[in-house]
Amino acid sequence: MDRDREIGAGQRAGATQRLVRAQDHAHYKALRDSTESLQRRYSVLIVSSSENFSRSLASVIPQTLYSPVSMVGDVSSARRLLSERLCDIVIVNAPLPDEFGSQLALDVCSEGGACALLFTSAELYSDVNARLAPYGVLTLIKPASTQTILQTLSLLCGVRERLRKMEQKTASVQEKMEEIRIVNHAKWLLIEQLKMTESEAHRYIEKQAMDRCVTRREIAETIIASRRG
């Protein structure tokens, strides 16, 4: 009876320790996310055939929030740069030498997970905005005031954060699916090589993870590595 009480107390202590670690981890993650949000800078790509436009725009963008700011003069150069690294915000000054620029803005929003802002003339604004707005591209009439530009960029930052969170959720789902695949592989090895039933293999992995205070994936990876050896 005393031994049973000792075992029960040990199990409760272990569960308490795991709960505390989980709470600490959750608190740390929330604090880290909050700090990253406050310190985050947004990379910007300005695509314009006019150097004066690019320099003027870059001069009003606060570098404390937007950095680095890259500048190219045509769509081809923009696509080349975007194939090499990610940008949070792409600003297009239409028209461009090799094409108008609207397709680049559409591609940025649909493929790259970034946000796009397109400047166009007052004469073309209605048609361009009607085409691009349904796909999340913001359009401004040029010239635009500094206040309008900064307000629009602030809006795009909010959109980028929502996209970032969606990307993180997608990555989390993919990680979970990968964990399930690895755990199932380890179960199959236990069933095949140690002649366990599916339930026994499942309980074995669960118990090992609890006893060692690690994830099921870590136990599964250890099983797979040892059985391959």
N, C-alpha and C positions, 0 to 999 in steps of 0.2 A: 504493500500500500504506500509506504514512504517513497519507494522508488518510483511508483506511478506518479506521485505528487511532484517528485523532483523532475521527472520527464516532462510532466505537464507545465511546470513552472519554466523549464528550459525552453519549451516550445513557445510559451507566451512571451518570454523575454526575446526570443529570436524574432517573433512576429512584430514585437514592439520596435526592435531595432530596425527591421526592414521598413516599418511604417515611418519611423523618424527619418531614415535615409530618403525615402520617397518624398516626404514633405520638404526636406532640405533641398532635394534636387528640384522640386517644383518651384520652391521659393527662389533658388538660384537662377533657374531658367527665366522666371518672370522678371527678375532684376536685370539679368543679362539682356533680355529682349528690350526692356525699357531703356537701358543705357545705350544699346546699339541704336535704337530709334533716335535718341537725342543726339548721338554723335554721328549719325549717318550723313554721308554726302552723296549727292546724285551726280553721276557722270553725264555730261551733255555733249552731243554732237551737233554742230551747226553746219548745215549744208546750204551753201550760197555761192553764186558766181560773183557776187559783189563783196570784195574784201572790206569795203567801208561798212556794209551791213553787218558782216560777221564781227568786226572789231567793235562797232558801236553796241551791238547786242551783248557781246562778251563783257564789255565795260560796265554794263548795268546789272549783270548777274553777280550776286554776292558769292565770292569764292569760299566763304565759310560754309556755305550750304551746297554749292554746285562746283564740283571739282572731280576729275579734270574736265576742262572745256576744250574740245577738239574742233578743228575747222577744216572742211574740205570744200572744193569748188564744184563738184558734179556728182551725179548719182553713182557712177561707176566707182569713184573713189570712196563714196560713202558705203557702198555694198562691200567693198574690199575691206574697209576698216571694221565694219560690223561682223564680217566673217572671222576676224582675228580676235575681237574682244567685244564684250557686251557694253551697251550704253543704256542708261536708265531713261533718258529723254533725248529724242531726235527732233531738231528744229529745222524745217525745210523752208527756204525762201524761194518760192516758185515765181516764174519758171526757171528751170535749170538748163544748161547747155545741151545735155544729151537727152533729156526728157522733161516733162512738166514738173514732176516731183510727187504727184498725188499717189502714184503706184508705190513709190518708195515708202511713203507714209503709211499706206495700207499694209504693206508687207511688214513694216516694223511692228505694227500693232497686232497683226495676226500670227506672225511667226516668231518674233524675237522676245516677246514678253515685256517689251519696252513701251513707252508712251510717245506719241508723235504730235507735234504742233506744226501747222503749215500756215505760212504767211502768203497772202495773195492780194491782188488789187481789188478795189471796191467793185469794179465792173464784173469781175468773175466770182466774187464772194458767194453769191446766192447759189450758183450752180455747183461750185466746188464744195461748199459746206453741205449741200443736200446730198452729194455723193459720198462724202467722207464721214459725216457725223454718225450715221448708223453703225459704223465700224470702230467708233471710239476715237477718231482723229479730231482734234480741236483745230479750228480755223480762225485766224485773225486777219483783219484788214490792215494793210500797211499804208502809211506808217501807224504804229500803235504807241500809246504813251507808256512810259516806264512803269507806271502803276498797273496798267492793264497787263503788261508782260509779266510782271512779278506775281500778280494775282493768278494768272493763267498757269504759270510755272508751279505755284503753290498747289493749285488744283491737280496738276499732273503728278506732283509728289504724292498726294493722297491716293491717287489711282495706282501709282507704282507700288505703294505699300500694300494695297489690297491685292495686287497681282503677286507680290512677294509672298504674302501669307498663303495665297492659293497654291503657289509653287511649293511652299513648305509642306502643305497638307498633302499634295500629290506625292512629294518625296516620302512623306511618312507612310502613306498607303503602300508605296512601292517597297519600302523597307519592311513593312509588316508582311507583305506577300513573300518577300525573299526569306524572312524568318520562318514562315510556315513551310516553305519549300525545303529549307535546310533541316528543320525539325522532322519533317516527314521522311526525309532521306535517312536521318539518324534512326528513326523508328524502324524503317525498312531493314536497315543493317542489323538492328537488335533482333528483329523477328527472324531474319534469314540466318544469322550466324549464331545467335544465342537461343534460338527457338522460343523466344517470348511470344505471347499473344499481343495483339495491338493494344489492348488495355494495359497489359503489364509494361510494355515499352513506353506508353504514355505516362504511366505512374512513375516509372523509373526516372525519366527525364525531369518530370515535375519535382520529384523528391530530391534529386541531385541539385537542381537549381535552388530549391529552398534551403537545403543543408549548407550549400556553399555560398548562398546569398549572391548568386549571379543569375544572368538571364538564361532562359531555355535555349536561346540561340548559341550561347557560349558552350553550354553542355553538349548540344548537338554537334557543334563544330569539333569539340574534343573527341566525341565518339567517332565521328567520321574520320578524323585524322588518325586515331588509334587503330581503327579497323582497316584503314588503307595500309598502315604500316605492317 
